[in-house]
């Protein structure tokens, strides 16, 4: 199967991180992509609920995935708090999730 990947990386400077603010930005982008079948697209983001909600509003039918880098950073921070930074348990859990043989 020949898949085409498109990485759209616009910069949006804003003062508020709420769904309404993000929605105006994503709806503007969606209006420029009217010929794109959103149901065949995948959009990645961090875990910010306001951003994810706005994307679902603007890009009906799009598949949303969470950025691996953000998932790893958030998981590592939580592991630091729960088991301590760079302990054997930290490494074991981190590797079980993010190593080449992990989830």
C-alpha positions as CSV (number, residue, x, y, z in Angstrom):
1,X,0.0,0.0,0.0
2,X,1.3,3.4,-1.0
3,X,0.6,5.8,1.9
4,X,1.2,9.5,1.7
5,X,2.2,11.2,4.9
6,X,1.6,14.9,5.3
7,X,3.0,16.8,8.3
8,X,1.3,20.1,8.8
9,X,3.2,22.2,11.3
10,X,1.7,25.7,11.4
11,X,2.5,27.9,14.3
12,X,-0.4,29.5,16.2
13,X,0.5,32.1,18.9
14,X,-2.4,32.5,21.3
15,X,-3.1,33.7,24.8
16,X,-5.6,31.1,25.9
17,X,-5.4,27.3,25.8
18,X,-9.1,26.6,25.5
19,X,-11.3,24.7,23.0
20,X,-12.7,27.9,21.6
21,X,-9.3,29.4,20.8
22,X,-8.0,26.2,19.3
23,X,-11.3,25.7,17.4
24,X,-10.9,29.0,15.5
25,X,-7.5,28.0,14.4
26,X,-8.3,24.4,13.4
27,X,-11.6,25.5,11.6
28,X,-9.5,27.9,9.6
29,X,-7.1,25.1,8.6
30,X,-10.0,22.8,7.8
31,X,-11.6,25.5,5.5
32,X,-8.3,25.4,3.5
33,X,-8.4,21.6,3.2
34,X,-12.0,21.2,2.0
35,X,-11.0,18.7,-0.7
36,X,-9.2,16.4,1.9
37,X,-11.1,13.4,3.1
38,X,-10.8,13.9,6.9
39,X,-11.9,10.3,7.5
40,X,-8.7,9.1,5.9
41,X,-6.5,11.4,7.9
42,X,-4.6,10.9,11.2
43,X,-3.7,13.9,13.4
44,X,-1.3,13.7,16.3
45,X,-1.2,16.0,19.3
46,X,-0.3,16.1,22.9
47,X,-2.9,15.1,25.6
48,X,-4.4,18.5,25.9
49,X,-8.2,17.9,26.0
50,X,-9.1,21.4,24.8
51,X,-6.9,20.9,21.7
52,X,-8.2,17.4,21.0
53,X,-11.9,18.6,21.4
54,X,-11.3,21.4,18.9
55,X,-9.6,19.1,16.4
56,X,-12.6,16.7,16.5
57,X,-14.9,19.7,15.9
58,X,-12.9,21.0,12.9
59,X,-11.9,17.7,11.3
60,X,-14.9,15.5,11.4
61,X,-14.0,11.8,11.2
62,X,-10.3,12.3,11.6
63,X,-8.3,9.7,13.6
64,X,-6.5,11.3,16.5
65,X,-3.4,9.8,18.0
66,X,-1.3,11.1,20.9
67,X,2.3,12.0,20.1
68,X,4.7,9.3,21.3
69,X,7.2,12.0,22.4
70,X,4.6,13.6,24.6
71,X,3.4,10.2,26.0
72,X,7.0,9.3,26.8
73,X,7.7,12.6,28.5
74,X,4.5,12.5,30.6
75,X,5.1,8.9,31.5
76,X,8.7,9.6,32.5
77,X,7.6,12.5,34.7
78,X,5.0,10.3,36.4
79,X,7.6,7.5,36.9
80,X,10.0,10.1,38.5
81,X,7.3,11.0,41.0
82,X,6.1,7.4,41.8
83,X,9.3,5.4,41.8
84,X,12.1,7.9,41.7
85,X,14.2,9.1,38.9
86,X,16.3,6.4,37.1
87,X,15.7,3.6,39.6
88,X,15.7,0.0,38.4
89,X,11.9,0.0,38.5
90,X,11.8,3.2,36.5
91,X,14.0,1.7,33.8
92,X,12.0,-1.6,33.7
93,X,8.7,0.2,33.4
94,X,10.0,2.7,30.8
95,X,11.6,-0.1,28.7
96,X,8.4,-2.2,28.9
97,X,6.5,0.6,27.3
98,X,8.9,2.5,25.0
99,X,11.7,0.1,24.2
100,X,11.8,-1.6,20.8
101,X,10.3,-4.7,22.4
102,X,7.8,-2.6,24.4
103,X,4.2,-1.7,23.9
